[in-house]
Amino acid sequence: MRVDLFDFDLPEDRIALRPARPRDAARLLVVRPGSVPEDRIVRDLPELLAPGDALVFNDTKVIPAQLFGERVRNGAAARIAVTLHMREAADRWRAFARPGKKLEPGDRITFGEAADRACLATGLAATVIEKGEGGDVLLAFDLAGPALDGAIAAVGHIPLPPYIAARRPEDGEDRRDYQTIYAREEGAVAAPTAGLHFTDDLFGRLDARGVSRHFVTLHVGAGTFLPVKAEDTAAHRMHAEIGTVDAATADALNAVRARGGRVVAVGTTSLRLLESAAGEDRIIRPFRGATDIFITPGYRFRAVDLLMTNFHLPRSTLFMLVSAFSGLETMRSAYAQAIETGYRFYSYGDASLLHPAEPE
């Protein structure tokens, strides 16, 4: 499909720079194909779901994956920024480097910086092993395992989405705000942002409603922020991300559906992982490994019955995904209403609860 079909105008003042407080006070646009979208708030979610429904959350935990450092080659130094996006071994990460043109295999980078952006003697250093396209590099760190994790936590920065980072610097509040309250499995470089709206109080009211909670893990990579540069969706390559659906969770979700309940994905990351784990027979199976599933209109959903998600960028793979789920014209109309009525967009923004389009 033509990528320009997924374009729309978004005023800059609709981009949220801070989350709603409390988290579940964010607005929630309920989208049912064929009906006018309904304006609610996230706190209303229990009454929008039915007893026996199941919410599926991504319990990945954001790490401070943005590192600043210095490359020295033949006496010449260059400032380098990297964003880790996929771990490949105890000591190896794939990363996006800026400026990537200043790196070659064999280069050494020392990471860490002070307030004046001077490099620190932190002991965190890496060698460039491979160099790919678009600034993608494979780094082998001198440290490994927990020692590497600790060093990254000490000198790394929360990699705010570029549409926020371009307008304000990261600060101490982001370490709390850009993390779900149930984050557990470290490895993401971007938050599963639909989950940012949940609070302990909301969980309690969902429990009372008879809505069950289940957890999967998809380590969100920095590739989620990459723009679609191709003119046709068929030419776009998705970056892979590592995910896990365990056997107990797969069995529980299959049982929910067998009883007539609905599987409700909280976020596009949960949806993409569940769809990767489901077969043509719509049965969810245990899954562990990489997924680069790219969902566009025409895709037939196997595992998910409802989707809660934030509002996404024009021409993005995520707007393509929601258009596949509820229909392109439905989503274009819903987004137009959201923009007109002041909904806040992107990672710290408001949410939507999407019902599926009727299968063609």
Secondary structure as GFF3:
##gff-version 3
##sequence-region A 1 360
A	DSSP	three_ten_helix	3	6	.	.	.	ID=ss1
A	DSSP	three_ten_helix	12	14	.	.	.	ID=ss2
A	DSSP	three_ten_helix	23	25	.	.	.	ID=ss3
A	DSSP	beta_strand	27	31	.	.	.	ID=ss4
A	DSSP	beta_strand	38	41	.	.	.	ID=ss5
A	DSSP	three_ten_helix	42	44	.	.	.	ID=ss6
A	DSSP	alpha_helix	45	48	.	.	.	ID=ss7
A	DSSP	beta_strand	54	58	.	.	.	ID=ss8
A	DSSP	beta_strand	60	62	.	.	.	ID=ss9
A	DSSP	beta_strand	66	73	.	.	.	ID=ss10
A	DSSP	beta_strand	76	89	.	.	.	ID=ss11
A	DSSP	beta_strand	92	98	.	.	.	ID=ss12
A	DSSP	three_ten_helix	100	102	.	.	.	ID=ss13
A	DSSP	beta_strand	108	111	.	.	.	ID=ss14
A	DSSP	beta_strand	125	131	.	.	.	ID=ss15
A	DSSP	three_ten_helix	133	135	.	.	.	ID=ss16
A	DSSP	beta_strand	136	141	.	.	.	ID=ss17
A	DSSP	alpha_helix	145	155	.	.	.	ID=ss18
A	DSSP	alpha_helix	162	165	.	.	.	ID=ss19
A	DSSP	alpha_helix	172	177	.	.	.	ID=ss20
A	DSSP	beta_strand	185	188	.	.	.	ID=ss21
A	DSSP	three_ten_helix	193	197	.	.	.	ID=ss22
A	DSSP	alpha_helix	200	209	.	.	.	ID=ss23
A	DSSP	beta_strand	212	218	.	.	.	ID=ss24
A	DSSP	three_ten_helix	222	225	.	.	.	ID=ss25
A	DSSP	three_ten_helix	233	235	.	.	.	ID=ss26
A	DSSP	beta_strand	241	245	.	.	.	ID=ss27
A	DSSP	alpha_helix	247	258	.	.	.	ID=ss28
A	DSSP	beta_strand	263	266	.	.	.	ID=ss29
A	DSSP	alpha_helix	268	277	.	.	.	ID=ss30
A	DSSP	beta_strand	287	291	.	.	.	ID=ss31
A	DSSP	beta_strand	306	310	.	.	.	ID=ss32
A	DSSP	alpha_helix	317	326	.	.	.	ID=ss33
A	DSSP	alpha_helix	328	340	.	.	.	ID=ss34
A	DSSP	beta_strand	351	354	.	.	.	ID=ss35
###
